[in-house]
């Protein structure tokens, strides 16, 4: 039963995070990257604090704060600004494929910071993902330097996402999923406060429907999806959770096609497929042949 609940929570996360890529792309013409991140985080923080008060969970233990602060700054703060900026320059599907290099980076960080080592499959997978990112970059080069910058920003988002997950995992030994998500979101919002003036300007100028989409990003892909992610992450490994995000680019491309009439070019799709293949190789485990039983001694 716990495994089924974790799978259900991860599924909710995948669907809502996929919708976030499309929502960010739709809001990009009206909100600057920093103001969009701050607006999303403020809406998410408000909902999460209400949930926390209703559940009467209070503050997380002291041992959890280090991981919460790091994940709050990197994942909720830097990641969202980088992704928002990147999606102003590349389409949602391409951004989703690039960001999903994250699980391979997670494994690399775990090998470095947690002493899990660097198995050959990990290094091979990272090399394949890097080649895929280069292919995507080449496919975007026809759009000028700005598109290449978009690719780089999406890769920055992938690295900060991976670092945030690696930091959050130990914190979940001490804090609940709701506590880790709430205070991570609040810390991310505080880190983005320098964009407050831009947010006020953008809200005043943007159509009401676009502003509501920013609120949607805060309530569902942030407050709900990050909580369901933390719930599932606390009940499985970071590697397995990272693998569940393989489905996100597929959902994003379908939603972008239906809602935005955007589909990545064939070369970008090929590069994105290489990125995801590299992640798959890095997270796979070599098959172990069963050892034949030795003949009984006589």
Order of alpha helices (4+ residues) and beta strands (2+ residues): alpha-alpha-alpha-alpha-alpha-alpha-alpha-alpha-alpha-alpha-alpha-alpha-alpha-alpha-alpha
